[in-house]
Amino acid sequence: MDPQWHAYTPYSSALDPCPPRPKAYIVPPNQYVIFQPHGLRQFAPREALKRGTLWPELYSPYEHGDRGGGRR
């Protein structure tokens, strides 16, 4: 699994009629960068506009599809 994605299984008691479905969520990379270090790589200006960030380390692509959680 991609390191930006985290998964968990919700609590389920023995009396629940349905088994729990695993859930997944994404943690954006900017949650791990406390401050902007010097010398970070940069996208070219056109690529930065396309991706929505200047720094590849802060880029988090949106992937459409079911990752084991959410609504269907």
Backbone as a printed PyTorch tensor [residue, N CA C, xyz], in Angstrom:
tensor([[[  0.8440,  -1.1790,   0.0000],
         [  0.0000,   0.0000,   0.0000],
         [  0.8920,   1.2460,   0.0000]],

        [[  0.4430,   2.2750,  -0.6550],
         [  1.1480,   3.5500,  -0.7200],
         [  1.3530,   4.0940,   0.6950]],

        [[  2.5460,   4.6420,   1.0110],
         [  2.7740,   5.1260,   2.3800],
         [  1.8660,   6.2800,   2.7910]],

        [[  1.2160,   6.9590,   1.8490],
         [  0.2910,   8.0310,   2.2060],
         [ -1.0550,   7.4730,   2.6650]],

        [[ -1.3370,   6.2200,   2.3450],
         [ -2.6070,   5.6030,   2.7230],
         [ -2.4380,   4.8310,   4.0280]],

        [[ -3.3970,   4.9720,   4.9140],
         [ -3.4210,   4.2370,   6.1660],
         [ -4.7350,   3.4690,   6.2210]],

        [[ -4.6940,   2.2820,   6.8080],
         [ -5.8900,   1.4540,   6.8800],
         [ -6.1250,   0.9920,   8.3150]],

        [[ -7.3720,   0.7450,   8.6210],
         [ -7.7280,   0.2050,   9.9240],
         [ -9.0230,  -0.5770,   9.7850]],

        [[ -9.2870,  -1.4380,  10.7560],
         [-10.5300,  -2.1830,  10.8090],
         [-11.3010,  -1.6930,  12.0240]],

        [[-12.5110,  -1.2020,  11.8400],
         [-13.2790,  -0.7060,  12.9750],
         [-13.6250,  -1.8210,  13.9590]],

        [[-13.8920,  -1.4090,  15.1900],
         [-14.2650,  -2.3700,  16.2220],
         [-15.5940,  -3.0220,  15.8590]],

        [[-15.6870,  -4.3020,  16.1460],
         [-16.9040,  -5.0460,  15.9050],
         [-17.1030,  -6.0020,  17.0770]],

        [[-18.2660,  -5.9430,  17.6870],
         [-18.5260,  -6.8470,  18.8080],
         [-18.9700,  -8.2020,  18.2690]],

        [[-19.0180,  -9.1480,  19.1410],
         [-19.4420, -10.5030,  18.7530],
         [-20.9170, -10.5300,  18.3680]],

        [[-21.6810,  -9.5250,  18.7640],
         [-23.1140,  -9.4900,  18.4730],
         [-23.4560,  -8.7360,  17.1940]],

        [[-22.4920,  -8.1390,  16.5520],
         [-22.7550,  -7.4390,  15.2980],
         [-23.1360,  -8.4420,  14.2110]],

        [[-24.2050,  -8.1740,  13.4550],
         [-24.6460,  -9.1240,  12.4390],
         [-23.7440,  -9.1450,  11.1950]],

        [[-23.0120,  -8.0690,  10.9550],
         [-22.1680,  -7.9980,   9.7620],
         [-20.7000,  -7.8900,  10.1680]],

        [[-19.8210,  -8.5130,   9.4110],
         [-18.3980,  -8.3590,   9.7190],
         [-17.9420,  -6.9340,   9.3990]],

        [[-16.9330,  -6.4390,  10.1030],
         [-16.4680,  -5.0710,   9.8310],
         [-15.7730,  -4.9840,   8.4730]],

        [[-15.9640,  -3.8490,   7.7990],
         [-15.2760,  -3.5980,   6.5250],
         [-14.0500,  -2.7640,   6.8100]],

        [[-12.9100,  -3.1290,   6.2600],
         [-11.7070,  -2.3110,   6.4590],
         [-11.9160,  -0.9050,   5.8850]],

        [[-11.3600,   0.0780,   6.5430],
         [-11.4550,   1.4710,   6.1130],
         [-10.0600,   1.9600,   5.7520]],

        [[ -9.9880,   2.9120,   4.8380],
         [ -8.7050,   3.4900,   4.4270],
         [ -8.8600,   4.9970,   4.3040]],

        [[ -7.7940,   5.7020,   4.6080],
         [ -7.7850,   7.1530,   4.4730],
         [ -6.3850,   7.5960,   4.0750]],

        [[ -6.2990,   8.7830,   3.5120],
         [ -5.0180,   9.3010,   3.0480],
         [ -4.5510,  10.4070,   3.9950]],

        [[ -3.2550,  10.3980,   4.2670],
         [ -2.6350,  11.4540,   5.0600],
         [ -1.7510,  12.2410,   4.1050]],

        [[ -2.0790,  13.5100,   3.8470],
         [ -1.2880,  14.3010,   2.9100],
         [  0.1610,  14.4490,   3.3840]],

        [[  1.0900,  14.5110,   2.4490],
         [  2.5030,  14.6090,   2.8330],
         [  2.8330,  15.8770,   3.6000]],

        [[  2.0420,  16.9430,   3.4450],
         [  2.3490,  18.1700,   4.1800],
         [  2.1420,  18.0050,   5.6850]],

        [[  1.5070,  16.9230,   6.1200],
         [  1.3480,  16.6620,   7.5470],
         [  2.6560,  16.1980,   8.1910]],

        [[  3.6030,  15.7470,   7.3620],
         [  4.8770,  15.2490,   7.8720],
         [  6.0000,  16.2730,   7.7550]],

        [[  5.7900,  17.3430,   6.9950],
         [  6.8210,  18.3600,   6.8070],
         [  6.5370,  19.4970,   7.7830]],

        [[  7.3630,  19.6040,   8.8150],
         [  7.1420,  20.6100,   9.8440],
         [  7.5870,  21.9800,   9.3480]],

        [[  8.7200,  22.0400,   8.6720],
         [  9.2220,  23.2950,   8.1160],
         [  9.7980,  23.0000,   6.7450]],

        [[  9.9740,  24.0280,   5.9520],
         [ 10.4850,  23.8430,   4.5930],
         [ 12.0060,  23.8520,   4.6170]],

        [[ 12.6420,  22.7000,   4.4200],
         [ 14.0990,  22.6530,   4.4170],
         [ 14.6810,  23.3040,   3.1590]],

        [[ 15.9070,  23.7540,   3.2580],
         [ 16.5890,  24.3460,   2.1030],
         [ 16.9370,  23.2650,   1.0950]],

        [[ 16.9150,  23.6260,  -0.1710],
         [ 17.3840,  22.7290,  -1.2310],
         [ 16.3960,  21.6670,  -1.6670]],

        [[ 15.1010,  21.8460,  -1.4120],
         [ 14.1280,  20.8750,  -1.8980],
         [ 14.0750,  20.9180,  -3.4190]],

        [[ 13.9000,  19.7430,  -4.0170],
         [ 13.7260,  19.7010,  -5.4690],
         [ 12.4630,  20.4690,  -5.8350]],

        [[ 12.4320,  20.9960,  -7.0710],
         [ 11.2640,  21.7420,  -7.5300],
         [ 10.8450,  21.2520,  -8.9070]],

        [[  9.5450,  21.2540,  -9.1300],
         [  9.0170,  20.9940, -10.4610],
         [  9.2960,  22.2020, -11.3430]],

        [[  9.3200,  21.9940, -12.6410],
         [  9.3600,  23.1020, -13.5950],
         [  8.0530,  23.8880, -13.4220]],

        [[  8.0350,  25.1870, -13.7420],
         [  6.8290,  25.9940, -13.5100],
         [  5.5520,  25.4030, -14.1160]],

        [[  5.6060,  24.9310, -15.3370],
         [  4.4090,  24.3670, -15.9710],
         [  3.9610,  23.0920, -15.2540]],

        [[  4.9150,  22.2510, -14.8790],
         [  4.5920,  21.0180, -14.1630],
         [  4.0360,  21.3370, -12.7730]],

        [[  4.5790,  22.3590, -12.1190],
         [  4.0970,  22.7630, -10.7900],
         [  2.6380,  23.2150, -10.8620]],

        [[  2.2810,  23.9640, -11.9000],
         [  0.8910,  24.3830, -12.0610],
         [ -0.0200,  23.1930, -12.3140]],

        [[  0.4690,  22.2330, -13.0620],
         [ -0.3100,  21.0390, -13.3730],
         [ -0.5610,  20.1990, -12.1170]],

        [[  0.4560,  20.0860, -11.2690],
         [  0.3630,  19.2320, -10.0790],
         [ -0.1490,  19.9610,  -8.8350]],

        [[ -0.1430,  21.3010,  -8.8530],
         [ -0.6740,  22.0600,  -7.7390],
         [  0.3100,  22.3260,  -6.6260]],

        [[  1.5780,  22.0040,  -6.8310],
         [  2.6100,  22.2900,  -5.8400],
         [  3.9510,  22.4320,  -6.5420]],

        [[  4.8230,  23.2010,  -5.9460],
         [  6.1460,  23.4110,  -6.5140],
         [  7.1010,  22.2760,  -6.1600]],

        [[  6.8460,  21.6130,  -5.0300],
         [  7.7940,  20.6210,  -4.5180],
         [  7.2680,  19.2030,  -4.6880]],

        [[  8.0420,  18.3270,  -5.3300],
         [  7.6100,  16.9380,  -5.5150],
         [  7.3560,  16.2000,  -4.1880]],

        [[  8.0760,  16.5650,  -3.1280],
         [  7.8820,  15.8970,  -1.8460],
         [  6.5130,  16.1870,  -1.2430]],

        [[  5.8660,  17.2710,  -1.6770],
         [  4.5420,  17.6170,  -1.1760],
         [  3.4240,  17.2440,  -2.1380]],

        [[  3.7660,  16.5830,  -3.2280],
         [  2.7590,  16.1970,  -4.2170],
         [  2.0550,  14.9210,  -3.7660]],

        [[  0.7500,  14.9570,  -3.7900],
         [ -0.0590,  13.7940,  -3.4430],
         [ -1.0990,  13.6100,  -4.5380]],

        [[ -0.9060,  12.6350,  -5.4240],
         [ -1.8470,  12.4640,  -6.5290],
         [ -3.2010,  11.9570,  -6.0350]],

        [[ -4.2300,  12.4090,  -6.6800],
         [ -5.5750,  11.9160,  -6.3910],
         [ -5.7890,  10.6600,  -7.2190]],

        [[ -6.0420,   9.5660,  -6.5390],
         [ -6.2800,   8.3030,  -7.2370],
         [ -7.7540,   7.9430,  -7.0790]],

        [[ -8.4440,   7.8500,  -8.1830],
         [ -9.8570,   7.5030,  -8.1480],
         [ -9.9650,   5.9950,  -7.9820]],

        [[-10.8870,   5.5920,  -7.1720],
         [-11.1270,   4.1660,  -7.0100],
         [-11.2610,   3.8120,  -5.5410]],

        [[-11.7500,   2.6280,  -5.2960],
         [-11.9950,   2.1610,  -3.9340],
         [-10.7120,   1.6040,  -3.3380]],

        [[-10.3400,   2.0860,  -2.1720],
         [ -9.1580,   1.6010,  -1.4610],
         [ -9.5570,   0.7750,  -0.2470]],

        [[-10.7850,   0.2670,  -0.2600],
         [-11.2250,  -0.5640,   0.8540],
         [-12.0800,   0.1700,   1.8680]],

        [[-12.3970,   1.4220,   1.6210],
         [-13.2290,   2.1620,   2.5690],
         [-14.1010,   3.1460,   1.8340]],

        [[-14.9060,   3.8170,   2.5850],
         [-15.7680,   4.8260,   1.9830],
         [-17.0300,   4.2480,   1.3890]],

        [[-17.8010,   5.1190,   0.7500],
         [-19.0690,   4.6880,   0.1570],
         [-18.8140,   4.0910,  -1.2240]],

        [[-19.7540,   3.3070,  -1.6470],
         [-19.6850,   2.7140,  -2.9910],
         [-20.7790,   3.2730,  -3.8410]]])
